[in-house]
Amino acid sequence: MRAQQEPSKLDRYRNVFWMATGALFIVLATIDAKENYSWLVFIIAAPVWMLMSGKRQKKA
């Protein structure tokens, strides 16, 4: 049985980042009901997170 690893700083930041992203989405969706562009929050957040975490796809 393997010992549990402690969460890294990046794991803690990931939770905060995506919770803040979700909260921003809800706020924008509520405020901007006529022209709903709030889904763009996730389109922008995903590459930002990848840049922050340094995870990139490996070339085959």
N, C-alpha and C positions, 0 to 999 in steps of 0.2 A: 504494500500500500504506500502510495507516494504522499509525501507531506504537502500540504497546501502551500502554494506560493503566495506571498503577500502581494497585493495589487501594486503595480508601479504607479508613478506619478501620472504617467500618460493615461492609465486606466481611469484615474480619478478625474482628470481633465476631460476625458471622453464623455463621461457621464454628465458633467456640468455643461459641456459644449452642446451636446445633443438635447439636453433638457432646455437650455436657453434657446436653442433653435426652434424647438417645438413651441415654447412659450411665445416667441416672436411670431411664429406662424399663426397661432391662435389670435394674438392681438391684431395682426394685420388682416386676418380673415374677418374679424369682428368689425374693425374700423372701416375697411374698404370693401363693403358688401356689393356695391354696384360693379366696379371693375376689379374682379378678384384675381390679382396677380400674386397673391400670398404664396402660392406654390413655388414661386421662384426662390424663396428662402432656401428650400432644400437643394435646388439646382446649384445655388451658390455655395451652400454650406459643405456639400460633399467634397468638391475639389479643395476648398480651404482646409478642411480637416486633413485631407491627404497630404497637403503641403506642410501643415503643422506637424503631423505625425511622422513625416518622412517615409511613408510607405508608398512605394511605387511598384508597378507590375514589372516582373522580370521578363526580359525578352527571351523568347524561346529559341 
